[in-house]
Amino acid sequence: MELADLTRQLEAVRERTLAGVAAAPDLAGLEALEVEILGKKGELTAVLRGIGSLPEVDRPRVGAAVNPVRGSIEAAFSERREVLHASALASRLEAEAVDVTTPGRPVARGALHPIHQTIAAITDVFAQFGFVVYEGPEIEDDVRNFQMLNMPPDHPARDLWDTLYVDIDGHLLRTHTSPGQIRVMHGERPPIRALLPGRCFRYEAVDASHGFEFFQVEGLMVDEGTTMGDLKGLLDQFAHALFGPERRTRFRPGYYPFTEPSVAFDVECVVCDGAGCPACSRTGWMTILGAGMVHPVVLRYGGLDPERYQGFAFGMGVERIANLRHAVGDLRFYLENDLRFLEQFR
């Protein structure tokens, strides 16, 4: 190869490279061009290999010409790279810019659980009749949970309660909210109108209408001259306020050791409108509470004279009332924490 030919090739490579560098649209294109020119198999590398074929006397002059060409090409790549880097950074900053004046995303608000909504609705109705809300402990002793409610240790009615004891001293997870009656009677004097909502526990098989953990609302009214008629009238007013005036109700004879006489209070099933479904055990009716006149033994344990005072008490299942209000067929849904179910009650 002649010296003149090699020089022309170097100049041609420089011109094409400088034009390509100036036209490179982005860093990826610039990197590809750099490999094409300066890589191991690049154009400039191929031209430089031709130096070995020149006469030895011409090689120093070619070397002096090569260095400026390589330097100008490398400088062009460096300058263009800085420009493209700056442009890419500017584009990224513009795309990722945050407008601090833009309103934030709305924050999802929580809501009361349907069980607590139902308790609130129950207390709102009874508050109109002068009932006041009290609270009792979830861990009770055997005396208040059973004995003061007319269930001594050998009483057969204890078989109706599958009790969860927490120690050998007789402390237990309360099986009902009825022990609250004793606490209220010890702390208040008649006339008494008390409402005691709370969670209860029993060792039971779980199904659509039963659970081992459930909520009750206990009611107690004690005064002079209180009658069963007062109880029925109050419960009818409660049912019609909560489920509508067209909803049928009924009293059935029942048995509870702490009331005499005792009744079960049923409301026509809202899920099936009385036709029969799993929620109401195919009967068309759902028992929402047990009630009756407070037994004289319980009044005495409460420190009241049964010859002077009479009273009635009732204990209602909150989950069953929630089922009636919202036409839910299975009370297990309330404790499964499935947001698809719970968000319907927002």
Secondary structure as UniProt FT lines:
FT   HELIX           3..23
FT   HELIX           27..38
FT   TURN            40..41
FT   HELIX           43..49
FT   HELIX           50..53
FT   TURN            56..58
FT   HELIX           59..95
FT   TURN            100..101
FT   HELIX           114..127
FT   TURN            128..130
FT   STRAND          132..133
FT   STRAND          139..141
FT   HELIX           142..145
FT   HELIX           147..149
FT   TURN            153..154
FT   HELIX           156..160
FT   STRAND          164..165
FT   TURN            168..169
FT   STRAND          171..173
FT   HELIX           179..187
FT   STRAND          192..201
FT   TURN            208..209
FT   STRAND          213..223
FT   TURN            224..225
FT   HELIX           228..243
FT   TURN            245..246
FT   STRAND          249..254
FT   TURN            257..258
FT   STRAND          259..268
FT   TURN            270..274
FT   HELIX           278..280
FT   TURN            281..282
FT   STRAND          285..294
FT   HELIX           296..301
FT   TURN            302..303
FT   TURN            306..308
FT   STRAND          310..317
FT   HELIX           318..326
FT   HELIX           331..335
FT   HELIX           339..342
FT   HELIX           343..345
//
